[in-house]
Amino acid sequence: MSQKLDEINKEIEEELLQSKQDENNENNSNKSNMNKPRAIFLCLVLLMGLISFIRLFM
């Protein structure tokens, strides 16, 4: 009886650890997805600044 309970406890612990790892992976991927539009916007702003800087010397 106690062996079955121990096995069930181990299974539950493993499932909890797995679900925590899955949540962490989802959070990390969401963070990187949020940074993509910001990076693209920053690149566009820097490109516009570079073009206007080059136009000053033409």
PDBQT receptor file of N, H, CA, C and O in Angstrom, charges set to zero:
ATOM      1  N   MET A   1       0.829  -1.209   0.000  1.00  0.00    +0.000 N 
ATOM      2  CA  MET A   1       0.000   0.000   0.000  1.00  0.00    +0.000 C 
ATOM      3  C   MET A   1       0.864   1.259   0.000  1.00  0.00    +0.000 C 
ATOM      4  O   MET A   1       0.642   2.174  -0.793  1.00  0.00    +0.000 OA
ATOM      5  N   SER A   2       1.847   1.295   0.895  1.00  0.00    +0.000 N 
ATOM      6  H   SER A   2       2.027   0.551   1.539  1.00  0.00    +0.000 HD
ATOM      7  CA  SER A   2       2.698   2.487   0.967  1.00  0.00    +0.000 C 
ATOM      8  C   SER A   2       3.567   2.603  -0.281  1.00  0.00    +0.000 C 
ATOM      9  O   SER A   2       3.929   3.711  -0.676  1.00  0.00    +0.000 OA
ATOM     10  N   GLN A   3       3.909   1.477  -0.906  1.00  0.00    +0.000 N 
ATOM     11  H   GLN A   3       3.616   0.577  -0.585  1.00  0.00    +0.000 HD
ATOM     12  CA  GLN A   3       4.695   1.530  -2.137  1.00  0.00    +0.000 C 
ATOM     13  C   GLN A   3       3.895   2.205  -3.245  1.00  0.00    +0.000 C 
ATOM     14  O   GLN A   3       4.433   3.007  -4.009  1.00  0.00    +0.000 OA
ATOM     15  N   LYS A   4       2.613   1.879  -3.326  1.00  0.00    +0.000 N 
ATOM     16  H   LYS A   4       2.176   1.228  -2.706  1.00  0.00    +0.000 HD
ATOM     17  CA  LYS A   4       1.766   2.512  -4.340  1.00  0.00    +0.000 C 
ATOM     18  C   LYS A   4       1.676   4.008  -4.105  1.00  0.00    +0.000 C 
ATOM     19  O   LYS A   4       1.734   4.801  -5.045  1.00  0.00    +0.000 OA
ATOM     20  N   LEU A   5       1.531   4.393  -2.826  1.00  0.00    +0.000 N 
ATOM     21  H   LEU A   5       1.484   3.749  -2.062  1.00  0.00    +0.000 HD
ATOM     22  CA  LEU A   5       1.461   5.822  -2.508  1.00  0.00    +0.000 C 
ATOM     23  C   LEU A   5       2.763   6.521  -2.879  1.00  0.00    +0.000 C 
ATOM     24  O   LEU A   5       2.749   7.630  -3.413  1.00  0.00    +0.000 OA
ATOM     25  N   ASP A   6       3.894   5.865  -2.592  1.00  0.00    +0.000 N 
ATOM     26  H   ASP A   6       3.906   4.965  -2.158  1.00  0.00    +0.000 HD
ATOM     27  CA  ASP A   6       5.190   6.449  -2.947  1.00  0.00    +0.000 C 
ATOM     28  C   ASP A   6       5.315   6.613  -4.460  1.00  0.00    +0.000 C 
ATOM     29  O   ASP A   6       5.803   7.635  -4.941  1.00  0.00    +0.000 OA
ATOM     30  N   GLU A   7       4.870   5.601  -5.207  1.00  0.00    +0.000 N 
ATOM     31  H   GLU A   7       4.473   4.771  -4.816  1.00  0.00    +0.000 HD
ATOM     32  CA  GLU A   7       4.933   5.684  -6.663  1.00  0.00    +0.000 C 
ATOM     33  C   GLU A   7       4.058   6.821  -7.181  1.00  0.00    +0.000 C 
ATOM     34  O   GLU A   7       4.461   7.569  -8.071  1.00  0.00    +0.000 OA
ATOM     35  N   ILE A   8       2.865   6.943  -6.620  1.00  0.00    +0.000 N 
ATOM     36  H   ILE A   8       2.538   6.335  -5.897  1.00  0.00    +0.000 HD
ATOM     37  CA  ILE A   8       1.955   8.013  -7.042  1.00  0.00    +0.000 C 
ATOM     38  C   ILE A   8       2.554   9.374  -6.716  1.00  0.00    +0.000 C 
ATOM     39  O   ILE A   8       2.474  10.297  -7.527  1.00  0.00    +0.000 OA
ATOM     40  N   ASN A   9       3.160   9.508  -5.527  1.00  0.00    +0.000 N 
ATOM     41  H   ASN A   9       3.225   8.759  -4.868  1.00  0.00    +0.000 HD
ATOM     42  CA  ASN A   9       3.795  10.770  -5.151  1.00  0.00    +0.000 C 
ATOM     43  C   ASN A   9       4.924  11.124  -6.109  1.00  0.00    +0.000 C 
ATOM     44  O   ASN A   9       5.064  12.280  -6.510  1.00  0.00    +0.000 OA
ATOM     45  N   LYS A  10       5.739  10.122  -6.479  1.00  0.00    +0.000 N 
ATOM     46  H   LYS A  10       5.625   9.183  -6.153  1.00  0.00    +0.000 HD
ATOM     47  CA  LYS A  10       6.841  10.370  -7.412  1.00  0.00    +0.000 C 
ATOM     48  C   LYS A  10       6.299  10.832  -8.760  1.00  0.00    +0.000 C 
ATOM     49  O   LYS A  10       6.826  11.771  -9.355  1.00  0.00    +0.000 OA
ATOM     50  N   GLU A  11       5.248  10.173  -9.240  1.00  0.00    +0.000 N 
ATOM     51  H   GLU A  11       4.820   9.410  -8.756  1.00  0.00    +0.000 HD
ATOM     52  CA  GLU A  11       4.662  10.558 -10.525  1.00  0.00    +0.000 C 
ATOM     53  C   GLU A  11       4.138  11.992 -10.481  1.00  0.00    +0.000 C 
ATOM     54  O   GLU A  11       4.335  12.763 -11.420  1.00  0.00    +0.000 OA
ATOM     55  N   ILE A  12       3.472  12.338  -9.383  1.00  0.00    +0.000 N 
ATOM     56  H   ILE A  12       3.313  11.712  -8.620  1.00  0.00    +0.000 HD
ATOM     57  CA  ILE A  12       2.919  13.691  -9.262  1.00  0.00    +0.000 C 
ATOM     58  C   ILE A  12       4.045  14.722  -9.236  1.00  0.00    +0.000 C 
ATOM     59  O   ILE A  12       3.947  15.768  -9.877  1.00  0.00    +0.000 OA
ATOM     60  N   GLU A  13       5.122  14.422  -8.488  1.00  0.00    +0.000 N 
ATOM     61  H   GLU A  13       5.201  13.572  -7.967  1.00  0.00    +0.000 HD
ATOM     62  CA  GLU A  13       6.257  15.349  -8.432  1.00  0.00    +0.000 C 
ATOM     63  C   GLU A  13       6.871  15.541  -9.813  1.00  0.00    +0.000 C 
ATOM     64  O   GLU A  13       7.200  16.664 -10.197  1.00  0.00    +0.000 OA
ATOM     65  N   GLU A  14       7.026  14.443 -10.565  1.00  0.00    +0.000 N 
ATOM     66  H   GLU A  14       6.759  13.531 -10.252  1.00  0.00    +0.000 HD
ATOM     67  CA  GLU A  14       7.598  14.541 -11.907  1.00  0.00    +0.000 C 
ATOM     68  C   GLU A  14       6.706  15.384 -12.821  1.00  0.00    +0.000 C 
ATOM     69  O   GLU A  14       7.200  16.203 -13.596  1.00  0.00    +0.000 OA
ATOM     70  N   GLU A  15       5.394  15.176 -12.725  1.00  0.00    +0.000 N 
ATOM     71  H   GLU A  15       4.994  14.510 -12.096  1.00  0.00    +0.000 HD
ATOM     72  CA  GLU A  15       4.472  15.949 -13.559  1.00  0.00    +0.000 C 
ATOM     73  C   GLU A  15       4.520  17.432 -13.204  1.00  0.00    +0.000 C 
ATOM     74  O   GLU A  15       4.476  18.287 -14.088  1.00  0.00    +0.000 OA
ATOM     75  N   LEU A  16       4.611  17.737 -11.895  1.00  0.00    +0.000 N 
ATOM     76  H   LEU A  16       4.647  17.042 -11.177  1.00  0.00    +0.000 HD
ATOM     77  CA  LEU A  16       4.696  19.142 -11.479  1.00  0.00    +0.000 C 
ATOM     78  C   LEU A  16       5.975  19.784 -11.996  1.00  0.00    +0.000 C 
ATOM     79  O   LEU A  16       5.948  20.911 -12.491  1.00  0.00    +0.000 OA
ATOM     80  N   LEU A  17       7.100  19.070 -11.884  1.00  0.00    +0.000 N 
ATOM     81  H   LEU A  17       7.122  18.155 -11.482  1.00  0.00    +0.000 HD
ATOM     82  CA  LEU A  17       8.365  19.606 -12.387  1.00  0.00    +0.000 C 
ATOM     83  C   LEU A  17       8.278  19.845 -13.892  1.00  0.00    +0.000 C 
ATOM     84  O   LEU A  17       8.741  20.869 -14.394  1.00  0.00    +0.000 OA
ATOM     85  N   GLN A  18       7.680  18.888 -14.609  1.00  0.00    +0.000 N 
ATOM     86  H   GLN A  18       7.304  18.056 -14.201  1.00  0.00    +0.000 HD
ATOM     87  CA  GLN A  18       7.554  19.023 -16.058  1.00  0.00    +0.000 C 
ATOM     88  C   GLN A  18       6.690  20.221 -16.423  1.00  0.00    +0.000 C 
ATOM     89  O   GLN A  18       7.017  20.961 -17.351  1.00  0.00    +0.000 OA
ATOM     90  N   SER A  19       5.587  20.421 -15.703  1.00  0.00    +0.000 N 
ATOM     91  H   SER A  19       5.320  19.820 -14.949  1.00  0.00    +0.000 HD
ATOM     92  CA  SER A  19       4.703  21.543 -16.023  1.00  0.00    +0.000 C 
ATOM     93  C   SER A  19       5.384  22.870 -15.706  1.00  0.00    +0.000 C 
ATOM     94  O   SER A  19       5.191  23.850 -16.427  1.00  0.00    +0.000 OA
ATOM     95  N   LYS A  20       6.182  22.914 -14.630  1.00  0.00    +0.000 N 
ATOM     96  H   LYS A  20       6.339  22.119 -14.045  1.00  0.00    +0.000 HD
ATOM     97  CA  LYS A  20       6.922  24.144 -14.320  1.00  0.00    +0.000 C 
ATOM     98  C   LYS A  20       7.928  24.453 -15.414  1.00  0.00    +0.000 C 
ATOM     99  O   LYS A  20       8.073  25.608 -15.812  1.00  0.00    +0.000 OA
ATOM    100  N   GLN A  21       8.629  23.425 -15.909  1.00  0.00    +0.000 N 
ATOM    101  H   GLN A  21       8.511  22.487 -15.585  1.00  0.00    +0.000 HD
ATOM    102  CA  GLN A  21       9.602  23.636 -16.980  1.00  0.00    +0.000 C 
ATOM    103  C   GLN A  21       8.902  24.117 -18.247  1.00  0.00    +0.000 C 
ATOM    104  O   GLN A  21       9.417  24.993 -18.943  1.00  0.00    +0.000 OA
ATOM    105  N   ASP A  22       7.734  23.553 -18.553  1.00  0.00    +0.000 N 
ATOM    106  H   ASP A  22       7.316  22.842 -17.988  1.00  0.00    +0.000 HD
ATOM    107  CA  ASP A  22       6.978  23.982 -19.729  1.00  0.00    +0.000 C 
ATOM    108  C   ASP A  22       6.574  25.444 -19.607  1.00  0.00    +0.000 C 
ATOM    109  O   ASP A  22       6.668  26.199 -20.575  1.00  0.00    +0.000 OA
ATOM    110  N   GLU A  23       6.120  25.850 -18.411  1.00  0.00    +0.000 N 
ATOM    111  H   GLU A  23       6.043  25.237 -17.625  1.00  0.00    +0.000 HD
ATOM    112  CA  GLU A  23       5.727  27.247 -18.206  1.00  0.00    +0.000 C 
ATOM    113  C   GLU A  23       6.920  28.172 -18.370  1.00  0.00    +0.000 C 
ATOM    114  O   GLU A  23       6.795  29.241 -18.967  1.00  0.00    +0.000 OA
ATOM    115  N   ASN A  24       8.083  27.774 -17.846  1.00  0.00    +0.000 N 
ATOM    116  H   ASN A  24       8.185  26.906 -17.361  1.00  0.00    +0.000 HD
ATOM    117  CA  ASN A  24       9.285  28.594 -17.987  1.00  0.00    +0.000 C 
ATOM    118  C   ASN A  24       9.674  28.736 -19.450  1.00  0.00    +0.000 C 
ATOM    119  O   ASN A  24      10.059  29.821 -19.886  1.00  0.00    +0.000 OA
ATOM    120  N   ASN A  25       9.577  27.648 -20.216  1.00  0.00    +0.000 N 
ATOM    121  H   ASN A  25       9.263  26.766 -19.862  1.00  0.00    +0.000 HD
ATOM    122  CA  ASN A  25       9.913  27.710 -21.636  1.00  0.00    +0.000 C 
ATOM    123  C   ASN A  25       8.957  28.638 -22.374  1.00  0.00    +0.000 C 
ATOM    124  O   ASN A  25       9.383  29.404 -23.239  1.00  0.00    +0.000 OA
ATOM    125  N   GLU A  26       7.661  28.577 -22.042  1.00  0.00    +0.000 N 
ATOM    126  H   GLU A  26       7.315  27.955 -21.340  1.00  0.00    +0.000 HD
ATOM    127  CA  GLU A  26       6.685  29.450 -22.690  1.00  0.00    +0.000 C 
ATOM    128  C   GLU A  26       6.965  30.906 -22.354  1.00  0.00    +0.000 C 
ATOM    129  O   GLU A  26       6.879  31.769 -23.229  1.00  0.00    +0.000 OA
ATOM    130  N   ASN A  27       7.301  31.195 -21.091  1.00  0.00    +0.000 N 
ATOM    131  H   ASN A  27       7.371  30.494 -20.381  1.00  0.00    +0.000 HD
ATOM    132  CA  ASN A  27       7.590  32.572 -20.696  1.00  0.00    +0.000 C 
ATOM    133  C   ASN A  27       8.813  33.099 -21.430  1.00  0.00    +0.000 C 
ATOM    134  O   ASN A  27       8.818  34.248 -21.872  1.00  0.00    +0.000 OA
ATOM    135  N   ASN A  28       9.852  32.274 -21.568  1.00  0.00    +0.000 N 
ATOM    136  H   ASN A  28       9.847  31.341 -21.209  1.00  0.00    +0.000 HD
ATOM    137  CA  ASN A  28      11.060  32.721 -22.256  1.00  0.00    +0.000 C 
ATOM    138  C   ASN A  28      10.781  32.990 -23.729  1.00  0.00    +0.000 C 
ATOM    139  O   ASN A  28      11.274  33.973 -24.283  1.00  0.00    +0.000 OA
ATOM    140  N   SER A  29       9.994  32.125 -24.372  1.00  0.00    +0.000 N 
ATOM    141  H   SER A  29       9.594  31.326 -23.922  1.00  0.00    +0.000 HD
ATOM    142  CA  SER A  29       9.707  32.345 -25.787  1.00  0.00    +0.000 C 
ATOM    143  C   SER A  29       8.840  33.589 -25.972  1.00  0.00    +0.000 C 
ATOM    144  O   SER A  29       8.993  34.306 -26.961  1.00  0.00    +0.000 OA
ATOM    145  N   ASN A  30       7.931  33.851 -25.031  1.00  0.00    +0.000 N 
ATOM    146  H   ASN A  30       7.806  33.269 -24.228  1.00  0.00    +0.000 HD
ATOM    147  CA  ASN A  30       7.113  35.058 -25.129  1.00  0.00    +0.000 C 
ATOM    148  C   ASN A  30       7.971  36.303 -24.999  1.00  0.00    +0.000 C 
ATOM    149  O   ASN A  30       7.733  37.289 -25.698  1.00  0.00    +0.000 OA
ATOM    150  N   LYS A  31       8.962  36.280 -24.122  1.00  0.00    +0.000 N 
ATOM    151  H   LYS A  31       9.156  35.479 -23.555  1.00  0.00    +0.000 HD
ATOM    152  CA  LYS A  31       9.839  37.439 -23.948  1.00  0.00    +0.000 C 
ATOM    153  C   LYS A  31      10.614  37.713 -25.226  1.00  0.00    +0.000 C 
ATOM    154  O   LYS A  31      10.733  38.868 -25.635  1.00  0.00    +0.000 OA
ATOM    155  N   SER A  32      11.147  36.671 -25.867  1.00  0.00    +0.000 N 
ATOM    156  H   SER A  32      11.051  35.733 -25.535  1.00  0.00    +0.000 HD
ATOM    157  CA  SER A  32      11.924  36.885 -27.083  1.00  0.00    +0.000 C 
ATOM    158  C   SER A  32      11.014  37.363 -28.215  1.00  0.00    +0.000 C 
ATOM    159  O   SER A  32      11.442  38.155 -29.054  1.00  0.00    +0.000 OA
ATOM    160  N   ASN A  33       9.759  36.891 -28.248  1.00  0.00    +0.000 N 
ATOM    161  H   ASN A  33       9.412  36.248 -27.565  1.00  0.00    +0.000 HD
ATOM    162  CA  ASN A  33       8.826  37.363 -29.266  1.00  0.00    +0.000 C 
ATOM    163  C   ASN A  33       8.476  38.826 -29.056  1.00  0.00    +0.000 C 
ATOM    164  O   ASN A  33       8.259  39.552 -30.027  1.00  0.00    +0.000 OA
ATOM    165  N   MET A  34       8.416  39.276 -27.801  1.00  0.00    +0.000 N 
ATOM    166  H   MET A  34       8.593  38.687 -27.012  1.00  0.00    +0.000 HD
ATOM    167  CA  MET A  34       8.098  40.677 -27.532  1.00  0.00    +0.000 C 
ATOM    168  C   MET A  34       9.246  41.588 -27.950  1.00  0.00    +0.000 C 
ATOM    169  O   MET A  34       9.012  42.746 -28.297  1.00  0.00    +0.000 OA
ATOM    170  N   ASN A  35      10.485  41.090 -27.926  1.00  0.00    +0.000 N 
ATOM    171  H   ASN A  35      10.675  40.149 -27.644  1.00  0.00    +0.000 HD
ATOM    172  CA  ASN A  35      11.634  41.920 -28.248  1.00  0.00    +0.000 C 
ATOM    173  C   ASN A  35      11.831  42.080 -29.752  1.00  0.00    +0.000 C 
ATOM    174  O   ASN A  35      12.522  43.006 -30.177  1.00  0.00    +0.000 OA
ATOM    175  N   LYS A  36      11.245  41.206 -30.572  1.00  0.00    +0.000 N 
ATOM    176  H   LYS A  36      10.683  40.454 -30.227  1.00  0.00    +0.000 HD
ATOM    177  CA  LYS A  36      11.451  41.296 -32.015  1.00  0.00    +0.000 C 
ATOM    178  C   LYS A  36      10.906  42.594 -32.608  1.00  0.00    +0.000 C 
ATOM    179  O   LYS A  36      11.644  43.270 -33.325  1.00  0.00    +0.000 OA
ATOM    180  N   PRO A  37       9.656  42.979 -32.349  1.00  0.00    +0.000 N 
ATOM    181  CA  PRO A  37       9.163  44.239 -32.929  1.00  0.00    +0.000 C 
ATOM    182  C   PRO A  37       9.965  45.436 -32.440  1.00  0.00    +0.000 C 
ATOM    183  O   PRO A  37      10.192  46.381 -33.195  1.00  0.00    +0.000 OA
ATOM    184  N   ARG A  38      10.392  45.404 -31.190  1.00  0.00    +0.000 N 
ATOM    185  H   ARG A  38      10.207  44.637 -30.577  1.00  0.00    +0.000 HD
ATOM    186  CA  ARG A  38      11.189  46.500 -30.641  1.00  0.00    +0.000 C 
ATOM    187  C   ARG A  38      12.525  46.592 -31.375  1.00  0.00    +0.000 C 
ATOM    188  O   ARG A  38      12.985  47.692 -31.681  1.00  0.00    +0.000 OA
ATOM    189  N   ALA A  39      13.151  45.453 -31.661  1.00  0.00    +0.000 N 
ATOM    190  H   ALA A  39      12.777  44.560 -31.413  1.00  0.00    +0.000 HD
ATOM    191  CA  ALA A  39      14.431  45.442 -32.361  1.00  0.00    +0.000 C 
ATOM    192  C   ALA A  39      14.263  45.933 -33.796  1.00  0.00    +0.000 C 
ATOM    193  O   ALA A  39      15.101  46.683 -34.296  1.00  0.00    +0.000 OA
ATOM    194  N   ILE A  40      13.188  45.515 -34.458  1.00  0.00    +0.000 N 
ATOM    195  H   ILE A  40      12.508  44.905 -34.052  1.00  0.00    +0.000 HD
ATOM    196  CA  ILE A  40      12.942  45.963 -35.834  1.00  0.00    +0.000 C 
ATOM    197  C   ILE A  40      12.722  47.470 -35.854  1.00  0.00    +0.000 C 
ATOM    198  O   ILE A  40      13.258  48.163 -36.718  1.00  0.00    +0.000 OA
ATOM    199  N   PHE A  41      11.940  47.979 -34.911  1.00  0.00    +0.000 N 
ATOM    200  H   PHE A  41      11.505  47.415 -34.209  1.00  0.00    +0.000 HD
ATOM    201  CA  PHE A  41      11.682  49.417 -34.830  1.00  0.00    +0.000 C 
ATOM    202  C   PHE A  41      12.983  50.178 -34.594  1.00  0.00    +0.000 C 
ATOM    203  O   PHE A  41      13.214  51.217 -35.211  1.00  0.00    +0.000 OA
ATOM    204  N   LEU A  42      13.825  49.669 -33.712  1.00  0.00    +0.000 N 
ATOM    205  H   LEU A  42      13.637  48.825 -33.211  1.00  0.00    +0.000 HD
ATOM    206  CA  LEU A  42      15.103  50.324 -33.426  1.00  0.00    +0.000 C 
ATOM    207  C   LEU A  42      15.986  50.345 -34.666  1.00  0.00    +0.000 C 
ATOM    208  O   LEU A  42      16.633  51.354 -34.945  1.00  0.00    +0.000 OA
ATOM    209  N   CYS A  43      16.021  49.253 -35.409  1.00  0.00    +0.000 N 
ATOM    210  H   CYS A  43      15.496  48.433 -35.183  1.00  0.00    +0.000 HD
ATOM    211  CA  CYS A  43      16.817  49.207 -36.643  1.00  0.00    +0.000 C 
ATOM    212  C   CYS A  43      16.305  50.227 -37.654  1.00  0.00    +0.000 C 
ATOM    213  O   CYS A  43      17.100  50.905 -38.305  1.00  0.00    +0.000 OA
ATOM    214  N   LEU A  44      14.979  50.342 -37.793  1.00  0.00    +0.000 N 
ATOM    215  H   LEU A  44      14.334  49.792 -37.264  1.00  0.00    +0.000 HD
ATOM    216  CA  LEU A  44      14.420  51.320 -38.727  1.00  0.00    +0.000 C 
ATOM    217  C   LEU A  44      14.797  52.738 -38.326  1.00  0.00    +0.000 C 
ATOM    218  O   LEU A  44      15.168  53.546 -39.177  1.00  0.00    +0.000 OA
ATOM    219  N   VAL A  45      14.705  53.047 -37.032  1.00  0.00    +0.000 N 
ATOM    220  H   VAL A  45      14.404  52.390 -36.341  1.00  0.00    +0.000 HD
ATOM    221  CA  VAL A  45      15.039  54.391 -36.559  1.00  0.00    +0.000 C 
ATOM    222  C   VAL A  45      16.509  54.687 -36.822  1.00  0.00    +0.000 C 
ATOM    223  O   VAL A  45      16.848  55.780 -37.277  1.00  0.00    +0.000 OA
ATOM    224  N   LEU A  46      17.385  53.726 -36.541  1.00  0.00    +0.000 N 
ATOM    225  H   LEU A  46      17.110  52.838 -36.171  1.00  0.00    +0.000 HD
ATOM    226  CA  LEU A  46      18.815  53.938 -36.779  1.00  0.00    +0.000 C 
ATOM    227  C   LEU A  46      19.104  54.104 -38.267  1.00  0.00    +0.000 C 
ATOM    228  O   LEU A  46      19.948  54.916 -38.647  1.00  0.00    +0.000 OA
ATOM    229  N   LEU A  47      18.414  53.343 -39.109  1.00  0.00    +0.000 N 
ATOM    230  H   LEU A  47      17.729  52.683 -38.801  1.00  0.00    +0.000 HD
ATOM    231  CA  LEU A  47      18.606  53.463 -40.554  1.00  0.00    +0.000 C 
ATOM    232  C   LEU A  47      18.166  54.833 -41.047  1.00  0.00    +0.000 C 
ATOM    233  O   LEU A  47      18.853  55.448 -41.863  1.00  0.00    +0.000 OA
ATOM    234  N   MET A  48      17.028  55.316 -40.560  1.00  0.00    +0.000 N 
ATOM    235  H   MET A  48      16.471  54.816 -39.897  1.00  0.00    +0.000 HD
ATOM    236  CA  MET A  48      16.557  56.651 -40.954  1.00  0.00    +0.000 C 
ATOM    237  C   MET A  48      17.556  57.713 -40.495  1.00  0.00    +0.000 C 
ATOM    238  O   MET A  48      17.844  58.655 -41.234  1.00  0.00    +0.000 OA
ATOM    239  N   GLY A  49      18.083  57.563 -39.280  1.00  0.00    +0.000 N 
ATOM    240  H   GLY A  49      17.849  56.798 -38.680  1.00  0.00    +0.000 HD
ATOM    241  CA  GLY A  49      19.076  58.513 -38.782  1.00  0.00    +0.000 C 
ATOM    242  C   GLY A  49      20.331  58.493 -39.627  1.00  0.00    +0.000 C 
ATOM    243  O   GLY A  49      20.897  59.547 -39.915  1.00  0.00    +0.000 OA
ATOM    244  N   LEU A  50      20.772  57.321 -40.027  1.00  0.00    +0.000 N 
ATOM    245  H   LEU A  50      20.312  56.465 -39.792  1.00  0.00    +0.000 HD
ATOM    246  CA  LEU A  50      21.971  57.205 -40.863  1.00  0.00    +0.000 C 
ATOM    247  C   LEU A  50      21.743  57.853 -42.222  1.00  0.00    +0.000 C 
ATOM    248  O   LEU A  50      22.619  58.555 -42.727  1.00  0.00    +0.000 OA
ATOM    249  N   ILE A  51      20.576  57.625 -42.821  1.00  0.00    +0.000 N 
ATOM    250  H   ILE A  51      19.864  57.055 -42.412  1.00  0.00    +0.000 HD
ATOM    251  CA  ILE A  51      20.271  58.223 -44.127  1.00  0.00    +0.000 C 
ATOM    252  C   ILE A  51      20.246  59.742 -44.022  1.00  0.00    +0.000 C 
ATOM    253  O   ILE A  51      20.800  60.431 -44.879  1.00  0.00    +0.000 OA
ATOM    254  N   SER A  52      19.611  60.269 -42.984  1.00  0.00    +0.000 N 
ATOM    255  H   SER A  52      19.161  59.709 -42.288  1.00  0.00    +0.000 HD
ATOM    256  CA  SER A  52      19.560  61.732 -42.845  1.00  0.00    +0.000 C 
ATOM    257  C   SER A  52      20.953  62.293 -42.558  1.00  0.00    +0.000 C 
ATOM    258  O   SER A  52      21.265  63.405 -42.985  1.00  0.00    +0.000 OA
ATOM    259  N   PHE A  53      21.788  61.551 -41.848  1.00  0.00    +0.000 N 
ATOM    260  H   PHE A  53      21.535  60.648 -41.501  1.00  0.00    +0.000 HD
ATOM    261  CA  PHE A  53      23.157  61.996 -41.577  1.00  0.00    +0.000 C 
ATOM    262  C   PHE A  53      23.969  62.042 -42.867  1.00  0.00    +0.000 C 
ATOM    263  O   PHE A  53      24.753  62.968 -43.071  1.00  0.00    +0.000 OA
ATOM    264  N   ILE A  54      23.787  61.049 -43.741  1.00  0.00    +0.000 N 
ATOM    265  H   ILE A  54      23.149  60.297 -43.575  1.00  0.00    +0.000 HD
ATOM    266  CA  ILE A  54      24.504  61.027 -45.023  1.00  0.00    +0.000 C 
ATOM    267  C   ILE A  54      24.031  62.175 -45.907  1.00  0.00    +0.000 C 
ATOM    268  O   ILE A  54      24.832  62.782 -46.618  1.00  0.00    +0.000 OA
ATOM    269  N   ARG A  55      22.724  62.480 -45.868  1.00  0.00    +0.000 N 
ATOM    270  H   ARG A  55      22.073  61.987 -45.290  1.00  0.00    +0.000 HD
ATOM    271  CA  ARG A  55      22.188  63.569 -46.690  1.00  0.00    +0.000 C 
ATOM    272  C   ARG A  55      22.791  64.919 -46.300  1.00  0.00    +0.000 C 
ATOM    273  O   ARG A  55      22.900  65.808 -47.145  1.00  0.00    +0.000 OA
ATOM    274  N   LEU A  56      23.182  65.087 -45.046  1.00  0.00    +0.000 N 
ATOM    275  H   LEU A  56      23.094  64.365 -44.360  1.00  0.00    +0.000 HD
ATOM    276  CA  LEU A  56      23.777  66.354 -44.612  1.00  0.00    +0.000 C 
ATOM    277  C   LEU A  56      25.059  66.651 -45.385  1.00  0.00    +0.000 C 
ATOM    278  O   LEU A  56      25.344  67.811 -45.681  1.00  0.00    +0.000 OA
ATOM    279  N   PHE A  57      25.825  65.632 -45.712  1.00  0.00    +0.000 N 
ATOM    280  H   PHE A  57      25.593  64.689 -45.472  1.00  0.00    +0.000 HD
ATOM    281  CA  PHE A  57      27.126  65.838 -46.352  1.00  0.00    +0.000 C 
ATOM    282  C   PHE A  57      27.051  65.786 -47.869  1.00  0.00    +0.000 C 
ATOM    283  O   PHE A  57      28.076  65.947 -48.531  1.00  0.00    +0.000 OA
ATOM    284  N   MET A  58      25.874  65.566 -48.443  1.00  0.00    +0.000 N 
ATOM    285  H   MET A  58      25.041  65.435 -47.906  1.00  0.00    +0.000 HD
ATOM    286  CA  MET A  58      25.763  65.525 -49.911  1.00  0.00    +0.000 C 
ATOM    287  C   MET A  58      25.453  66.905 -50.464  1.00  0.00    +0.000 C 
ATOM    288  O   MET A  58      25.323  67.069 -51.677  1.00  0.00    +0.000 OA
TER     289      MET A  58
